[in-house]
Amino acid sequence: MNKFRSILFAPGNEVHKVEKVFSFGADIVALDLEDAVPVADKVAARDIVLEYIIKNKDKTTYVRINSIQSEYFNDDLEKIVNKDLNGILLPMLESSDQFSAADKVLSEIEKDKNLEVGRIDIIPIIETARGFSNIKDICHVKNRLKRLSFGAWDFSLDTNIKISKDENEIYFARSIMVVESRAAGLSSPIDTSFIDLEDVEGLKQSALRARNMGFQGKACIHPKQVDIVNTIFSPTESEISDAKQIIAAFEKAEKSGSASIRVNNRFIDYATYEKAKKILQYVD
């Protein structure tokens, strides 16, 4: 099972960054063809991205292509889709129809290249007011949708929100994304990036807020963010020990005909038991 604690981005046109990005311990590497790449370099960046996907076939690699509304979308996909690509990050997604259209184009390219249709993941990035207004429909799209990602900075631009240090202004957007994802049976979503590279404590607090609200990981825009994000989105030794104790005690009690017990002065029932199992699910 792939983990999605950290997704580390690198601009696809900067070879020295693309070469190094695979070595920093991120769960997912995202080679970027969108906002991090100047218009003049967008076509040439595709060749660089394709080369390093193939060179790093043992890594989990996604590509953030340009949006489906852009002139680059089809050619981005045509160029970078290959057997070693794990997934696509689809920015500025605003409707279920757009997702279905992107899925259809990708499926045709997979067929043309004799690849397994549907294997390549698509993670839509929800980052506009229109995207959030249609999020329920987006979450219930079938095909290859497994999880969403939140893009707070474009969202703040679109809605004229000013995001303060405590991030209260995006609390509602994060909540909506988590609830609608889970209501549709999707995996927990991936949180937005943190853009102040020198504010280590701010990054920690942002990641903690997202984790506690139900996100499974966070986008990273600099290698030094990866270890912090991986740590925060991993269970602690104490949480692991506690989960094991809960599972053992509950299963013992259940065999004796009880489904509600006390462990360390805490009430334990099926919900707590299932949550404990979920913690251990992501432990190596």
Secondary structure as the mmCIF struct_conf table of DSSP 4:
data_model
#
loop_
_struct_conf.conf_type_id
_struct_conf.id
_struct_conf.beg_label_comp_id
_struct_conf.beg_label_asym_id
_struct_conf.beg_label_seq_id
_struct_conf.end_label_comp_id
_struct_conf.end_label_asym_id
_struct_conf.end_label_seq_id
BEND BEND1 ARG A 5 ARG A 5
STRN STRN1 SER A 6 PRO A 11
TURN_TY1_P TURN_TY1_P1 GLY A 12 ASN A 13
HELX_RH_AL_P HELX_RH_AL_P1 VAL A 15 LYS A 20
HELX_RH_3T_P HELX_RH_3T_P1 VAL A 21 SER A 23
BEND BEND2 PHE A 24 PHE A 24
BEND BEND3 ASP A 27 ASP A 27
STRN STRN2 ILE A 28 ASP A 32
BEND BEND4 LEU A 33 GLU A 34
TURN_TY1_P TURN_TY1_P2 ASP A 35 ALA A 36
BEND BEND5 VAL A 37 VAL A 37
HELX_RH_3T_P HELX_RH_3T_P2 VAL A 39 ASP A 41
HELX_RH_AL_P HELX_RH_AL_P2 LYS A 42 LYS A 55
TURN_TY1_P TURN_TY1_P3 ASN A 56 ASP A 58
BEND BEND6 LYS A 59 LYS A 59
STRN STRN3 THR A 61 ARG A 64
TURN_TY1_P TURN_TY1_P4 ILE A 68 GLN A 69
BEND BEND7 SER A 70 SER A 70
TURN_TY1_P TURN_TY1_P5 GLU A 71 TYR A 72
HELX_RH_AL_P HELX_RH_AL_P3 PHE A 73 ILE A 80
TURN_TY1_P TURN_TY1_P6 LYS A 83 ASP A 84
STRN STRN4 GLY A 87 LEU A 90
TURN_TY1_P TURN_TY1_P7 PRO A 91 MET A 92
HELX_RH_AL_P HELX_RH_AL_P4 SER A 96 ASP A 112
TURN_TY1_P TURN_TY1_P8 LYS A 113 ASN A 114
HELX_LH_PP_P HELX_LH_PP_P1 LEU A 115 GLU A 116
TURN_TY1_P TURN_TY1_P9 VAL A 117 GLY A 118
BEND BEND8 ILE A 120 ILE A 120
STRN STRN5 ASP A 121 ILE A 126
BEND BEND9 THR A 128 THR A 128
HELX_RH_AL_P HELX_RH_AL_P5 ALA A 129 SER A 133
TURN_TY1_P TURN_TY1_P10 ASN A 134 ASN A 134
HELX_RH_AL_P HELX_RH_AL_P6 ILE A 135 CYS A 139
TURN_TY1_P TURN_TY1_P11 HIS A 140 HIS A 140
TURN_TY1_P TURN_TY1_P12 ASN A 143 ARG A 144
STRN STRN6 LEU A 145 LEU A 145
STRN STRN7 SER A 149 PHE A 150
HELX_RH_AL_P HELX_RH_AL_P7 ALA A 152 THR A 159
TURN_TY1_P TURN_TY1_P13 ASN A 160 ASN A 160
TURN_TY1_P TURN_TY1_P14 LYS A 165 ASP A 166
HELX_RH_3T_P HELX_RH_3T_P3 ASN A 168 ILE A 170
HELX_RH_AL_P HELX_RH_AL_P8 TYR A 171 ALA A 183
TURN_TY1_P TURN_TY1_P15 ALA A 184 GLY A 185
HELX_LH_PP_P HELX_LH_PP_P2 LEU A 186 SER A 188
STRN STRN8 ILE A 190 ASP A 191
HELX_LH_PP_P HELX_LH_PP_P3 THR A 192 SER A 193
TURN_TY1_P TURN_TY1_P16 LEU A 197 GLU A 198
HELX_RH_AL_P HELX_RH_AL_P9 VAL A 200 MET A 213
TURN_TY1_P TURN_TY1_P17 GLY A 214 GLY A 214
STRN STRN9 GLY A 217 CYS A 220
BEND BEND10 ILE A 221 HIS A 222
HELX_RH_3T_P HELX_RH_3T_P4 PRO A 223 GLN A 225
HELX_RH_AL_P HELX_RH_AL_P10 VAL A 226 ILE A 232
TURN_TY1_P TURN_TY1_P18 PHE A 233 PHE A 233
BEND BEND11 SER A 234 SER A 234
HELX_RH_AL_P HELX_RH_AL_P11 GLU A 237 LYS A 255
TURN_TY1_P TURN_TY1_P19 SER A 256 GLY A 257
BEND BEND12 ALA A 259 ALA A 259
STRN STRN10 ILE A 261 VAL A 263
TURN_TY1_P TURN_TY1_P20 ASN A 264 ASN A 265
STRN STRN11 ARG A 266 ILE A 268
HELX_RH_AL_P HELX_RH_AL_P12 TYR A 270 GLN A 281
TURN_TY1_P TURN_TY1_P21 TYR A 282 TYR A 282
#
